[in-house]
Amino acid sequence: MITFGTGHRYYLYRGFVDMRKSFDSLAGLVTNELGRQATSGEVYIFINRRRDQVKLLVWDRSGFVIYYKRLEKGTFEMPRVEAGEKEKAKSLAWAELLLILEGISLSSARWRKRYMRMENMEKK
């Protein structure tokens, strides 16, 4: 079983995805649309147009794993796009992913100051 945490890098695909897509199609989006390597061990997050389904795609050393969540009620909140951001994927912190999956408003979350190593500064 794979567990996610702060050791992974998370990328939210900004477009909407047909949830009928599976391993190869999602890996193709990562490679062709995002210009990233799907087998890197990074976690790629895809949300459908109605925002009631989410898939997480990750490579776990021997193959792809998809985690799929469908809400019975409500929607997932998409992070706000900052002015000037043009990338097709938004880098997320582990805590932001948890807030999205648990239905907590990102705009009302108050982030307290924390120490970050320099390599993690590109995320914030």
C-alpha positions as CSV (number, residue, x, y, z in Angstrom):
1,M,0.0,0.0,0.0
2,I,1.3,3.4,-0.9
3,T,0.9,6.3,1.6
4,F,1.2,9.9,0.6
5,G,2.8,12.6,2.6
6,T,5.1,15.5,2.5
7,G,7.8,13.5,0.7
8,H,5.9,13.5,-2.6
9,R,5.5,16.3,-5.1
10,Y,1.9,16.9,-6.2
11,Y,0.7,18.4,-9.5
12,L,-2.9,19.3,-10.2
13,Y,-3.8,19.2,-13.9
14,R,-5.6,22.5,-14.5
15,G,-7.9,21.2,-17.3
16,F,-10.9,19.0,-16.8
17,V,-10.4,15.2,-17.4
18,D,-12.8,12.6,-18.7
19,M,-12.9,10.1,-15.8
20,R,-13.1,7.2,-18.2
21,K,-9.4,7.7,-18.8
22,S,-7.2,5.1,-17.2
23,F,-3.5,4.4,-16.6
24,D,-2.1,5.0,-20.2
25,S,-4.4,7.9,-21.0
26,L,-3.6,9.8,-17.8
27,A,0.2,9.0,-18.2
28,G,-0.1,10.4,-21.7
29,L,-1.6,13.6,-20.4
30,V,1.3,13.9,-17.9
31,T,3.9,13.4,-20.7
32,N,2.2,15.3,-23.6
33,E,0.3,18.1,-21.8
34,L,2.5,18.7,-18.8
35,G,5.9,17.8,-20.2
36,R,6.7,15.7,-17.2
37,Q,7.7,12.1,-16.7
38,A,4.8,10.0,-15.5
39,T,7.2,7.4,-13.9
40,S,9.0,10.0,-11.7
41,G,7.1,9.1,-8.5
42,E,5.3,12.4,-8.4
43,V,1.6,12.4,-7.8
44,Y,-0.6,13.8,-10.6
45,I,-4.2,14.9,-9.7
46,F,-7.0,15.0,-12.2
47,I,-10.5,16.4,-11.6
48,N,-13.6,16.1,-13.9
49,R,-15.7,18.9,-15.2
50,R,-18.4,18.6,-12.6
51,R,-15.7,18.5,-9.9
52,D,-17.2,15.6,-8.1
53,Q,-14.5,13.0,-9.1
54,V,-10.8,13.0,-8.6
55,K,-8.1,10.6,-9.7
56,L,-4.5,10.6,-8.4
57,L,-1.9,8.9,-10.6
58,V,1.5,7.8,-9.2
59,W,4.2,5.4,-10.2
60,D,5.3,3.1,-7.3
61,R,8.5,1.5,-8.6
62,S,6.9,-1.4,-10.5
63,G,3.8,0.1,-12.0
64,F,1.1,2.8,-12.0
65,V,-1.5,3.2,-9.2
66,I,-4.7,5.2,-9.5
67,Y,-6.6,6.4,-6.5
68,Y,-10.1,7.4,-7.4
69,K,-12.7,9.3,-5.3
70,R,-16.2,10.1,-6.2
71,L,-18.3,12.4,-4.1
72,E,-21.9,11.5,-3.4
73,K,-22.7,15.2,-2.7
74,G,-20.8,18.4,-3.2
75,T,-17.7,19.3,-5.3
76,F,-14.0,19.6,-5.0
77,E,-12.6,23.1,-4.8
78,M,-10.0,24.1,-7.4
79,P,-7.2,26.3,-6.3
80,R,-7.3,29.9,-7.5
81,V,-5.1,30.7,-10.5
82,E,-2.7,33.5,-9.7
83,A,-2.2,36.3,-12.2
84,G,0.6,35.4,-14.7
85,E,0.3,31.6,-14.1
86,K,0.2,29.8,-17.4
87,E,1.4,26.3,-16.6
88,K,-1.0,23.4,-17.3
89,A,-0.3,22.0,-13.8
90,K,-0.3,23.7,-10.4
91,S,2.1,22.4,-7.8
92,L,0.4,21.7,-4.6
93,A,1.6,21.0,-1.0
94,W,0.4,17.9,0.7
95,A,-1.7,20.0,3.1
96,E,-3.5,21.7,0.2
97,L,-4.3,18.3,-1.3
98,L,-5.8,17.1,2.0
99,L,-7.9,20.3,2.2
100,I,-9.3,19.7,-1.3
101,L,-10.1,16.0,-0.7
102,E,-11.7,16.8,2.7
103,G,-13.9,19.7,1.3
104,I,-12.3,22.5,3.3
105,S,-12.3,25.8,1.6
106,L,-8.8,26.8,0.5
107,S,-9.6,30.5,0.6
108,S,-10.6,30.3,4.3
109,A,-7.7,28.2,5.4
110,R,-5.2,30.3,7.4
111,W,-1.6,29.2,6.8
112,R,0.8,29.8,9.7
113,K,4.4,30.6,9.0
114,R,6.7,27.5,8.9
115,Y,10.3,26.8,8.1
116,M,10.9,25.5,4.6
117,R,14.1,24.3,3.1
118,M,15.2,26.2,0.0
119,E,14.4,23.4,-2.5
120,N,10.7,23.5,-1.2
121,M,10.5,27.3,-1.8
122,E,9.5,26.8,-5.4
123,K,6.2,25.4,-4.3
124,K,5.1,28.4,-2.4
